[in-house]
Amino acid sequence: MSTKILSLIILTASILSACGTQTPPNTDSPTASPTIEAPTATETLPPTETPIPEDTPEPVATATLAPPENAADCTNAAKFVSDVTIPDNSEVNIGETFTKTWRVQNTGTCIWWEGYSVTHYSEGSFGAPELSPLPRTNPGQTADVSVELTAPGAAGFYRGNFVIQNPLGLAMEIEGDSRLWLLFNAVDSGTDVVVEPTASSDGGEENKACNFILEGTRRDGVFSAINTYRVESGVPLYDWNEELSNAAQAHAEDIACNNLFVHTGSDGSTPETRATAAGYTALVTENVYGSNPPLTPEEVKEWWRLDTEEPVHDENLVSTEYVEIGIGYAFFEDFGYYVVVFGKGE
């Protein structure tokens, strides 16, 4: 009897032990469930979903500023269309802040975007920002590109050159050039544009009004550029001669008002007769140049220096036969005209 009871006890313990081994799977199942399906699905969502509710504006802005998918071999080119603000020769008050806007056409195959920008290139920068981004512009479309500027505090005629650059910082070609230029006259209450009539060659009534502009800083700049070149060439400096300058200025005004690019004046005058009329009696020769847009003093000196068709231009710059010079400059209808008269002295 006791043996049967003992066997029954052992059998009962075995059954209970078997039930105990099945309990953990039933208990662990809820715990395992989040790690098998739900957690896995939940953990893959945050990288996609989290930025949306928390930073909704950021993805929108990124989509707007994202560069377009331009082909690797697309081309950058532009065409000047018009001056939207501050046309050439506009008057701007000294110290005035203003916006210069050019209208240009995208004539290349690349799409412009904010990575393209307008930046200062040469001459006056007038406080321009380092980069002024372009609006998104497809090939064939036009864009208004602007820079914020401040006029100098001194009255005078000023120029600035700007370029459009691509995201790599390379200047874009604009109709065979690369410059978008700015030409304006900074004025104050006591500054007036010089206005002179052009008389007919027979001394009769004036044939047209010629509102040319004088700019002494350009005359000074040419004098400095030429003498710097002479120092580099190992020859003595030229002296400034007022009589020669009067003769040069008279011819600069004449060729500006009559759109001439020669040494013979509209009245048939020559460098010699103009110098004599100004009171200079020694032998003279002359360099003349006109262009739209006007060259800077350094650029016009370089043009004469490198002129292979008329090497006499460079010979005059570094001559040891001539000892003094006079310089004239006049701006009219978008052209700048330079005249330098070289004299042998008394």
URVENVEN-V667772 format. One record per residue. N is the residue number from 1. RES is the residue in three letters. BURIAL is + if it has 24 or more other C-alpha atoms within 12 Angstrom, else -. Layout:
((N,RES,BURIAL) (N,RES,BURIAL))
//
This chain:
((1,MET,-) (2,SER,-) (3,THR,-) (4,LYS,-) (5,ILE,-) (6,LEU,-) (7,SER,-) (8,LEU,-) (9,ILE,-) (10,ILE,-) (11,LEU,-) (12,THR,-) (13,ALA,-) (14,SER,-) (15,ILE,-) (16,LEU,-) (17,SER,-) (18,ALA,-) (19,CYS,-) (20,GLY,-) (21,THR,-) (22,GLN,-) (23,THR,-) (24,PRO,-) (25,PRO,-) (26,ASN,-) (27,THR,-) (28,ASP,-) (29,SER,-) (30,PRO,-) (31,THR,-) (32,ALA,-) (33,SER,-) (34,PRO,-) (35,THR,-) (36,ILE,-) (37,GLU,-) (38,ALA,-) (39,PRO,-) (40,THR,-) (41,ALA,-) (42,THR,-) (43,GLU,-) (44,THR,-) (45,LEU,-) (46,PRO,-) (47,PRO,-) (48,THR,-) (49,GLU,-) (50,THR,-) (51,PRO,-) (52,ILE,-) (53,PRO,-) (54,GLU,-) (55,ASP,-) (56,THR,-) (57,PRO,-) (58,GLU,-) (59,PRO,-) (60,VAL,-) (61,ALA,-) (62,THR,-) (63,ALA,-) (64,THR,-) (65,LEU,-) (66,ALA,-) (67,PRO,-) (68,PRO,-) (69,GLU,-) (70,ASN,-) (71,ALA,-) (72,ALA,-) (73,ASP,-) (74,CYS,-) (75,THR,-) (76,ASN,+) (77,ALA,+) (78,ALA,+) (79,LYS,+) (80,PHE,+) (81,VAL,-) (82,SER,-) (83,ASP,+) (84,VAL,-) (85,THR,+) (86,ILE,+) (87,PRO,+) (88,ASP,+) (89,ASN,+) (90,SER,+) (91,GLU,+) (92,VAL,+) (93,ASN,+) (94,ILE,+) (95,GLY,-) (96,GLU,-) (97,THR,-) (98,PHE,+) (99,THR,+) (100,LYS,+) (101,THR,+) (102,TRP,+) (103,ARG,+) (104,VAL,+) (105,GLN,+) (106,ASN,+) (107,THR,+) (108,GLY,+) (109,THR,-) (110,CYS,+) (111,ILE,+) (112,TRP,+) (113,TRP,+) (114,GLU,+) (115,GLY,+) (116,TYR,+) (117,SER,+) (118,VAL,+) (119,THR,+) (120,HIS,+) (121,TYR,+) (122,SER,-) (123,GLU,+) (124,GLY,+) (125,SER,+) (126,PHE,+) (127,GLY,-) (128,ALA,+) (129,PRO,-) (130,GLU,-) (131,LEU,+) (132,SER,+) (133,PRO,+) (134,LEU,+) (135,PRO,+) (136,ARG,+) (137,THR,+) (138,ASN,+) (139,PRO,+) (140,GLY,-) (141,GLN,-) (142,THR,+) (143,ALA,+) (144,ASP,+) (145,VAL,+) (146,SER,+) (147,VAL,+) (148,GLU,+) (149,LEU,+) (150,THR,+) (151,ALA,+) (152,PRO,+) (153,GLY,-) (154,ALA,-) (155,ALA,+) (156,GLY,+) (157,PHE,+) (158,TYR,+) (159,ARG,+) (160,GLY,+) (161,ASN,+) (162,PHE,+) (163,VAL,+) (164,ILE,+) (165,GLN,+) (166,ASN,+) (167,PRO,+) (168,LEU,-) (169,GLY,-) (170,LEU,-) (171,ALA,+) (172,MET,+) (173,GLU,+) (174,ILE,+) (175,GLU,-) (176,GLY,-) (177,ASP,-) (178,SER,+) (179,ARG,+) (180,LEU,+) (181,TRP,+) (182,LEU,+) (183,LEU,+) (184,PHE,+) (185,ASN,+) (186,ALA,+) (187,VAL,+) (188,ASP,-) (189,SER,-) (190,GLY,-) (191,THR,-) (192,ASP,-) (193,VAL,+) (194,VAL,-) (195,VAL,-) (196,GLU,-) (197,PRO,-) (198,THR,+) (199,ALA,-) (200,SER,-) (201,SER,-) (202,ASP,-) (203,GLY,-) (204,GLY,-) (205,GLU,-) (206,GLU,-) (207,ASN,-) (208,LYS,-) (209,ALA,-) (210,CYS,+) (211,ASN,+) (212,PHE,+) (213,ILE,+) (214,LEU,+) (215,GLU,+) (216,GLY,-) (217,THR,-) (218,ARG,+) (219,ARG,+) (220,ASP,+) (221,GLY,+) (222,VAL,+) (223,PHE,+) (224,SER,+) (225,ALA,+) (226,ILE,+) (227,ASN,+) (228,THR,-) (229,TYR,+) (230,ARG,+) (231,VAL,-) (232,GLU,-) (233,SER,-) (234,GLY,-) (235,VAL,-) (236,PRO,-) (237,LEU,+) (238,TYR,+) (239,ASP,+) (240,TRP,+) (241,ASN,+) (242,GLU,-) (243,GLU,+) (244,LEU,+) (245,SER,+) (246,ASN,+) (247,ALA,+) (248,ALA,+) (249,GLN,+) (250,ALA,+) (251,HIS,+) (252,ALA,+) (253,GLU,+) (254,ASP,+) (255,ILE,+) (256,ALA,+) (257,CYS,+) (258,ASN,+) (259,ASN,+) (260,LEU,+) (261,PHE,+) (262,VAL,+) (263,HIS,+) (264,THR,-) (265,GLY,+) (266,SER,+) (267,ASP,-) (268,GLY,-) (269,SER,-) (270,THR,+) (271,PRO,+) (272,GLU,+) (273,THR,+) (274,ARG,+) (275,ALA,+) (276,THR,-) (277,ALA,-) (278,ALA,+) (279,GLY,-) (280,TYR,+) (281,THR,-) (282,ALA,+) (283,LEU,+) (284,VAL,+) (285,THR,+) (286,GLU,+) (287,ASN,+) (288,VAL,+) (289,TYR,+) (290,GLY,+) (291,SER,+) (292,ASN,-) (293,PRO,+) (294,PRO,+) (295,LEU,+) (296,THR,+) (297,PRO,+) (298,GLU,+) (299,GLU,+) (300,VAL,+) (301,LYS,+) (302,GLU,-) (303,TRP,+) (304,TRP,+) (305,ARG,+) (306,LEU,-) (307,ASP,-) (308,THR,-) (309,GLU,-) (310,GLU,-) (311,PRO,-) (312,VAL,-) (313,HIS,+) (314,ASP,+) (315,GLU,+) (316,ASN,+) (317,LEU,+) (318,VAL,+) (319,SER,+) (320,THR,-) (321,GLU,-) (322,TYR,+) (323,VAL,+) (324,GLU,+) (325,ILE,+) (326,GLY,+) (327,ILE,+) (328,GLY,+) (329,TYR,+) (330,ALA,+) (331,PHE,+) (332,PHE,+) (333,GLU,+) (334,ASP,+) (335,PHE,+) (336,GLY,+) (337,TYR,+) (338,TYR,+) (339,VAL,+) (340,VAL,+) (341,VAL,+) (342,PHE,+) (343,GLY,+) (344,LYS,+) (345,GLY,+) (346,GLU,-))
//
